[in-house]
Amino acid sequence: MKPADILLALLVVVIWGFNFVVIKVGLQGLPPILFSALRFACAALPMVFFVRRPAIPWRLLAGYATFQFALQFTLLFSGMKLGFPPGLASLVVQLQAFFSIGLAVMLLGERPMKAQLFGALVAFSGMVLVAIHLQATATIIGFLLVMVAAFCWGVGNIFTKRMGKADALTLVVWGSLLAAPPLFVASLLIEGPYAIATAFSRLNWLSVGAVLFQSYPTTILGFGIWSVLMRRYPTATIAPFSLLVPVAGMISASLVLGEPLQWWKIAAGVLVLCGLALNQFGGMLVTRFAK
């Protein structure tokens, strides 16, 4: 990779990792479903007028928008609202890689490699370590919600696989357009008019900044750069950078929010990252050593 492209990939990693801190800040002034709805409304507008709809069936686009965006982020935001720490959240959602493998086996008939299964076991041991150190009931519920969010991300990945080689940026923009309206309705029905009115009456620059950061640097800029790099280089060259996102997330949460980095968080992080690395590179290493 060219040095400039390496810097771009690292920029995306930092943005996506720091985003978990921004989510925590935004949730202080906005209910989670409304926050999610505003994120996708801003990400869709005005970009939808400049980006052509991806040439895929509406049902696939709707499924992608529902699971990858609406459900995943509503559950993630709700889990963090209940007290699940942003640094750990950035780690737990990476389990989407293993949910994706399991769903691909059941729905697409794919056969996982032994290295991927072993990687899943290693990563799962990291999640067990997290679970046994959570004490507050709300935090445990938050942990479960973030786990389900990772599962929804995995379902979204299955929809992505069925779309073929659709451009990532167009998927993000049009997926955001489809995700926003039902989220506004869900916010009205679940969080209620009073909570929405209160949030808007107390809106401050931190809340506005959190929504805009979610919409533009995280969604449009991040996915835009990522899609360019994915087209420019092989997947095996770009994908490993995503392993650094939870590292950036945990460091950002520690530095900005003062989230403590206890030994078990570090150990869980190492286990999950090792599991992800085995999932990403295990088959390649086995093939190389077999020669």
matplotlib code that plots the C-alpha trace (Angstrom):
import matplotlib.pyplot as plt

x = [0.0, 1.1, 1.9, -1.0, -3.4, -2.1, -2.7, -6.3, -7.0, -5.6, -7.8, -10.9, -9.8, -9.4, -12.8, -14.6, -13.0, -13.5, -17.1, -18.0, -17.0, -19.2, -22.1, -21.8, -21.7, -24.7, -26.8, -26.5, -29.0, -30.9, -32.9, -31.3, -33.9, -34.2, -30.4, -30.2, -33.0, -31.3, -28.0, -29.4, -31.6, -28.5, -26.4, -29.1, -29.7, -28.6, -26.3, -29.2, -29.7, -26.1, -25.6, -27.5, -29.5, -27.5, -28.7, -30.1, -33.6, -35.5, -36.1, -32.3, -31.8, -34.6, -33.2, -29.8, -31.2, -33.2, -30.5, -27.2, -28.5, -31.9, -31.7, -27.9, -27.5, -30.7, -29.6, -26.0, -27.2, -29.7, -27.1, -24.7, -27.6, -28.0, -24.4, -22.4, -19.0, -18.1, -14.6, -16.1, -18.9, -16.3, -14.9, -18.1, -19.6, -16.7, -18.3, -20.3, -17.5, -18.4, -22.1, -21.6, -19.8, -22.5, -25.3, -23.4, -23.1, -26.9, -28.2, -25.7, -24.2, -20.7, -18.2, -16.0, -12.3, -11.0, -9.0, -12.2, -13.9, -10.9, -10.9, -14.5, -13.8, -10.9, -13.1, -16.0, -13.7, -13.0, -16.8, -17.1, -14.4, -16.4, -19.7, -18.4, -16.9, -20.1, -21.9, -24.9, -28.0, -28.5, -24.9, -25.6, -28.7, -26.7, -24.1, -26.8, -28.2, -24.8, -24.4, -27.7, -26.5, -23.5, -25.8, -27.9, -24.6, -23.9, -27.4, -26.7, -23.5, -25.5, -27.7, -24.5, -23.2, -26.4, -26.1, -22.8, -20.4, -22.6, -20.7, -20.4, -21.1, -24.3, -25.4, -24.8, -26.6, -29.7, -29.7, -29.7, -32.7, -34.7, -33.6, -34.5, -38.4, -39.2, -36.8, -38.6, -41.9, -40.4, -39.1, -42.5, -44.2, -41.6, -39.8, -42.9, -43.7, -42.7, -39.2, -38.7, -39.9, -37.7, -34.7, -35.2, -36.0, -32.7, -30.7, -27.1, -24.0, -22.7, -25.9, -25.8, -22.1, -22.6, -25.3, -23.3, -20.1, -22.2, -23.6, -20.7, -17.2, -18.3, -20.8, -20.1, -16.4, -15.5, -17.4, -16.5, -12.7, -13.1, -15.0, -12.3, -9.5, -11.4, -11.6, -8.0, -6.4, -7.1, -9.5, -6.7, -4.7, -7.5, -9.6, -6.9, -7.1, -10.6, -8.9, -7.6, -11.0, -11.6, -8.1, -8.8, -12.2, -10.8, -7.9, -10.3, -12.7, -9.9, -8.4, -11.6, -14.1, -11.7, -13.0, -10.7, -8.6, -8.7, -6.6, -9.7, -10.7, -7.2, -7.2, -10.7, -9.5, -6.4, -8.6, -11.1, -8.5, -6.6, -9.8, -10.5, -6.9, -7.4, -10.6, -8.9, -5.6, -5.8, -6.6, -3.8, -1.3, -2.3, -2.0, 1.4, 2.9, 1.4, 3.5]
y = [0.0, 3.6, 5.5, 7.9, 5.0, 3.5, 6.8, 6.9, 3.4, 4.4, 7.6, 5.4, 3.2, 6.2, 7.7, 4.4, 3.7, 7.2, 7.0, 4.9, 7.8, 10.1, 7.7, 7.9, 11.7, 11.8, 9.5, 11.9, 14.2, 12.0, 8.8, 5.9, 5.3, 9.0, 9.3, 6.4, 8.0, 11.3, 9.7, 8.0, 10.9, 13.2, 10.5, 10.1, 13.8, 15.5, 12.7, 10.7, 13.4, 12.9, 9.1, 6.8, 3.9, 0.7, -1.7, -4.3, -5.5, -3.4, -6.3, -6.8, -3.1, -3.1, -6.1, -4.5, -1.2, -3.0, -5.2, -3.4, 0.0, 0.3, -2.7, -2.9, 0.7, 1.0, -2.0, -0.8, 2.7, 1.1, -1.1, 1.8, 3.9, 1.2, 1.6, -0.8, 1.0, 2.3, 0.7, -2.7, -2.0, -1.4, -4.9, -6.9, -5.7, -7.3, -10.6, -9.9, -11.7, -15.0, -14.5, -13.9, -17.2, -19.1, -17.5, -18.1, -21.8, -22.1, -19.8, -19.9, -23.4, -22.2, -24.4, -22.7, -23.6, -25.2, -22.0, -20.0, -22.3, -22.2, -18.4, -18.2, -20.3, -18.0, -14.9, -16.4, -17.1, -13.3, -12.6, -15.0, -13.1, -9.9, -11.4, -12.7, -9.3, -7.4, -6.6, -4.2, -5.8, -2.9, -3.4, -7.1, -6.3, -3.7, -6.4, -8.7, -5.9, -5.1, -8.9, -8.9, -5.8, -7.7, -10.5, -8.0, -6.8, -10.4, -10.7, -7.4, -9.0, -11.9, -9.4, -7.7, -11.1, -11.6, -8.2, -9.0, -6.2, -3.2, 0.0, 0.5, 4.2, 3.9, 1.1, 3.3, 6.4, 4.5, 2.1, 5.2, 6.6, 3.4, 3.1, 6.6, 6.7, 3.5, 4.6, 7.9, 6.0, 3.6, 6.5, 8.1, 4.8, 3.5, 6.5, 8.7, 12.3, 13.7, 12.2, 13.5, 17.0, 17.1, 16.0, 18.7, 21.4, 20.6, 20.1, 21.5, 21.6, 18.3, 16.4, 18.1, 17.4, 13.8, 13.3, 15.1, 13.1, 9.9, 10.9, 12.4, 11.5, 8.0, 7.0, 9.0, 9.7, 6.4, 4.1, 6.3, 6.0, 2.3, 1.5, 3.3, 1.3, -1.9, -1.3, -0.2, -3.1, -6.8, -7.5, -9.4, -6.1, -3.8, -6.0, -6.4, -2.7, -3.3, -5.3, -2.0, -0.5, -1.9, -0.9, 2.7, 2.4, 1.2, 3.7, 6.6, 5.7, 5.5, 8.9, 10.9, 9.3, 7.9, 4.4, 2.2, -0.4, -3.3, -6.4, -8.4, -5.9, -6.0, -9.9, -10.0, -7.6, -9.8, -12.9, -11.3, -9.8, -13.1, -14.8, -12.3, -12.6, -16.4, -15.9, -13.5, -15.1, -18.7, -20.4, -18.5, -19.5, -23.2, -23.2, -21.5, -23.9, -26.9, -26.2]
z = [0.0, -0.6, 2.6, 1.9, 1.7, 4.9, 6.6, 5.2, 6.5, 9.9, 9.8, 9.3, 12.2, 14.5, 13.5, 13.9, 17.3, 18.6, 17.5, 20.5, 22.7, 20.6, 21.0, 24.8, 24.7, 22.4, 24.6, 27.4, 25.6, 23.2, 23.6, 21.8, 19.0, 18.3, 18.2, 15.7, 13.6, 13.4, 12.5, 9.5, 8.4, 8.3, 6.6, 3.9, 3.3, 1.1, -0.1, -1.6, -4.2, -5.5, -5.2, -7.5, -6.0, -6.1, -8.8, -6.3, -5.5, -3.0, -0.7, -0.3, 0.3, 2.8, 4.7, 4.7, 6.1, 8.7, 10.2, 9.4, 10.4, 12.2, 14.5, 15.0, 16.0, 18.0, 20.1, 20.4, 21.5, 23.9, 25.4, 26.0, 27.4, 30.0, 31.1, 28.9, 28.5, 25.1, 25.0, 25.7, 23.2, 20.5, 21.3, 21.6, 18.3, 16.5, 17.3, 14.1, 12.2, 13.9, 13.7, 10.0, 9.7, 11.5, 9.5, 6.3, 7.2, 7.9, 5.2, 2.4, 2.8, 3.4, 5.2, 7.8, 8.1, 11.3, 12.0, 11.9, 14.4, 16.7, 16.4, 17.3, 20.4, 21.5, 20.9, 22.8, 25.8, 25.8, 26.0, 28.9, 30.7, 30.1, 31.2, 34.5, 35.5, 34.8, 38.1, 37.6, 36.2, 33.8, 32.5, 32.0, 30.0, 28.1, 27.3, 25.9, 23.8, 22.3, 21.6, 19.7, 17.9, 16.7, 15.6, 13.6, 12.0, 11.0, 9.4, 7.6, 6.2, 4.8, 2.9, 1.7, 0.4, -1.6, -3.2, -5.0, -5.7, -4.8, -4.0, -0.2, -0.2, -2.2, 0.1, 3.1, 1.7, 0.5, 3.4, 5.7, 3.8, 4.3, 8.0, 9.2, 8.7, 10.7, 13.4, 13.8, 14.1, 16.6, 18.7, 18.7, 19.8, 22.2, 23.6, 23.4, 22.3, 25.7, 25.6, 22.0, 22.9, 26.0, 24.0, 21.3, 24.0, 25.7, 22.5, 22.9, 20.7, 22.1, 21.0, 17.6, 17.2, 18.2, 15.5, 12.8, 13.7, 13.5, 10.1, 8.2, 9.5, 10.7, 8.1, 4.9, 5.2, 6.9, 4.5, 1.6, 2.2, 3.1, -0.2, -2.2, -0.5, -0.9, -4.7, -4.9, -3.0, -2.3, 0.6, 2.5, 2.5, 3.8, 6.1, 8.8, 9.6, 11.0, 13.8, 15.1, 15.7, 19.1, 20.1, 19.1, 20.8, 24.2, 24.1, 23.2, 26.0, 28.5, 27.5, 26.9, 29.3, 31.9, 31.4, 33.4, 31.6, 34.1, 33.5, 32.5, 29.8, 28.4, 28.5, 26.9, 24.2, 23.5, 23.3, 20.9, 18.7, 18.5, 17.6, 14.9, 13.6, 13.4, 11.5, 9.1, 8.6, 10.0, 6.7, 4.9, 7.5, 7.5, 3.7, 3.8, 6.4, 4.6, 1.5]

ax = plt.figure().add_subplot(projection="3d")
ax.plot(x, y, z, "-o")
ax.set_aspect("equal")
plt.show()
